[in-house]
């Protein structure tokens, strides 16, 4: 059964696929260059994988692209599965300020 997909994983996978296709390489080629099993690589492209940092760096290196390009804009509650809201430092500081004013 596939893992719960997140919008972030889907966009990351689409960016990885786009970079691979632009290079004219197969999934097998990039999986080999990234020292990954092709099945796991395919899961990344389909947005089914929750890639660890070292995997993201290995993929970026194999694709000759800055990891930041693959991850740009992948933040916010809409990127997380099953979360209606993601709390940030802005939320924390606002709550702290409100508590201090009481």
VOPAKOL-277622 format. One record per residue: y, z, x of N, C-alpha, C, O in turn; residue in three letters. Coordinates in steps of 0.001 Angstrom, whole numbers, plus 500000, padded with zeros to 6 digits. Last residue first. Layout:
YZXYZXYZXYZXala...
***
This chain:
540140528480498442539849529434497355540180530835497743539996531756496947unk540371526917500630541556527035499776541356528017498633542310528349497929unk537851526805501709538867527548502443540110527791501591540825528770501807unk536606525058499952536159526456500002537197527334500694537397528484500303unk537937522692500553538041523244499211537641524713499195538262525522498505unk537071522355503206538504522539502928538700523166501559539524524067501401unk534340521950502773534785523081503581536256523397503309536639524561503196unk534399519601501313533841520808500696534300522049501449534610523074500843unk535485517912503266536187518093502000535698519364501303536504520121500761unk533502518021505260534846518536505537535637518779504259536385519753504175unk531343516811503878531238518164504392532618518776504614532874519910504209unk532324514229503387531958515100502270531922516568502712532410517451502007unk532590513395506056533761513405505175533506514330503984534372515123503615unk529990513397506983530904514394507515532169514482506655532756515559506546unk528068512654504021528587512381505350529485513522505794529703514486505060unk525264512007501938526383512858502315526770512599503757525916512355504609unk524431509552499733524234510018501108525471510812501489526595510324501369unk522935509230496570524125509559497348523706510001498742522735510740498902unk520579508516495562521744508107494786523013508318495599524035507676495357unk517761507374497126518913508268497277520068507715496464520484506573496660unk515589505656497330515485506856496516516634507828496642516489509000496293unk516333504387500549515471504369499368515503505709498636515450506768499262unk519623503454501550518525504412501635517660504372500384518187504329499272unk521770501842501121520821501401502140519574502274502188518574501890502795unk523468503107499429522751501945498907521713501403499888520870500588499512unk524724505066501004523636505440500098522841504253499564521653504391499275unk525194503928504423525637504200503059524462504448502142523330504085502461unk524597501191506682524809502606506389525311502744504958525793501780504362unk524571498738508322523418499315507631523589500819507442522818501616507977unk526526497452509833526744497663508403525610498312507642525683498425506418unk524351496236512303525725496310511793525769496465510271525136495711509532unk521894495859513487522095497075512704523462497159512024523697498078511240unk521962493578514996520877493711514027521108494868513061520583494865511948unk524111494151516633524209493003515718523133493091514632523373492718513484unk523133496218518180524217496494517230524365495362516217524711495608515061unk521375495017519967520833495759518827521895496052517765521580496125516577unk522185491732520937522603493135520990522024493861519782522164493370518662unk519462489597521794520596489901520920520922491389521061520028492206521281unk516991488498522636518207488328523428519470488512522576520403487711522626unk514625489111521494515433488087520807516729487769521550517479486881521146unk513764491140523161512938489928523039513734488781522430513547487622522799unk515814493003522632515639492458523981514850491156523929515221490178524578unk515331493551519952516618492973520353516519492334521732517070491259521971unk512771494709520181512972493474519414514268492781519823514294491566520017unk513366496993521727512412495992522229512583494658521504512546493599522132unk515137498300519976515619497840521284514678496791521861515137495799522426unk513400498840517861514606498041517623515126497478518944515512496311519016unk511596500500519181511127499216518630512311498298518389512238497104518679unk513154502703519770512617501921520887512082500568520406512115499593521156unk513763503602517115514801503098518008514228502248519136514762501178519431unk511387502412514679511927503429515576512920502781516524512917501564516711unk511531500950511441511423500812512892512077501954513652513173502402513315unk509813500915508926510927501790509256510915501910510780510355502857511334unk508830497884507348508713498843508444509982499664508584511088499161508382unk509291495955505502508325496993505139508234498093506187507620499131505939unk510701493638505902511430494832505494510533495964505057510966496847504316unk509473491485506996509404491610505530510147492838505006510215493051503796unk509832491983509718510534490853509093510535490945507570511496490527506925unk508059494178509978509493494321510251510254493209509538511222493479508827unk505603493005509416506098494069508532507594494288508729508318494553507770unk505380491341511654505526490754510317506050491761509311506855491414508447unk504940493282513625506148492454513663506412491838512291507551491821511826unk502425494174512857503566495085512784504885494319512812505831494670512107unk501001491814513397500990492393512048502175493340511862502845493309510830unk501314491473516139501971490535515237502000491046513794502931490738513051unk502111494313518048501075493562517340501781492686516312502746493122515684unk504432494016520788504043494521519465502863493728518952502639492594519375unk506105493246522935504937494102523150504527494815521865504306496026521842unk507974491355522594508388492727522271507249493726522468507411494916522199unk506523489062523173507648489424524042508103490862523831508564491517524766unk504723489136520975504234489223522356505355489672523294505154490564524117unk506518488806518857505678490007518919505166490209520342505175491328520855unk507494486254519471508399487414519564507597488712519633507954489620520384unk505117484706519096505881484661520340506741485914520508506718486554521559unk504374485280516456503485485649517552504227485683518883504002486574519703unk506440484099515056506297485548515001505422486032516160505698487066516768unk507824481483517170506941482003516131506971483527516125507461484159517061unk511138480112517676509910480763518124509105481281516938509639481489515848unk513723479125517491512605478193517337511280478779517781510390478047518214unk515922480686517423515351480417518749514199479419518692513752478924519726unk516259480916514722517300480225515486516820479877516893517263478890517481unk514055482534514136514056481134513682515092480325514468514833479179514839unk514962484973515244513733484315515736513725482837515389513428481991516232unk517223485519513706517356485356515158516145484625515736516285483767516607unk516020485752511158517054484734511400517216484463512902517332483310513317unk514355487995511560513781486684511235514767485562511557514397484550512152unk516329489947511971515340489679513019514739488294512799514625487508513739unk517593489831509489518349489510510704517419489200511862517687488293512650unk515542490682507822516110489343507632516887488908508869516841487739509252unk515186493313508772514118492321508898514620490901508752514178490007509475unk517660494420507981517277494389509392516207493322509623516310492524510554unk517431494155505192518480493423505917518161493328507400518365492281508015unk515199495864504732515175494456504306516203493634505071515894492542505548unk516119498301505712514952497672506348514867496195505979514505495366506814unk518268498737503892518517498640505334517360497932506041517590497059506877unk516965498996501494517843497833501661518129497634503148518223496500503617unk513572499943501947514985500286501840515770499001502022515293498042502629unk510415500340500413511396499517501109512790500074500921513132500607499865unk507701502350500995508877502175500174509933501413500965510294501814502072unk504938500526502443505885501648502404507045501312501482507335500144501222unk502166499043500687503347498970501539504245500189501364504305500796500295unk498821500000500843500000500000500000501238500000500886501365500863501755unk
***
